[in-house]
């Protein structure tokens, strides 16, 4: 039986309190935070990620999205950099981004 089948903890999200604490220990808020969203290549996917990110941020907030296509052209890696007010907003962004259809990995 593989580790993954045994219940590998690498795919188990941290409890919210623990995640907030780690973010606050390792990042300064307000400040820039980069999210990596990997999904199936396509303009629709990229637009959905942009809209989701902008929907969570205030209208004045700056949000930069850069894209990098995989060598085979099947996947796209989007780097979303935004100024986040606090650790709770970071977790809220992860929650919004993971709901987007086509997301393969979120870092």
Buried (B, 14 or more C-beta within 10 A) or exposed (E): EEEEEEEEEEEEEEEEEEBBEEBBEEBEBEEEBEBEBBBBBEEEBBEBBBEBBBEBBEEEBEEEBEEEEEEEEEBBBBBBBBBBBBBBBBBEBBEBBEEBEBBEEBE
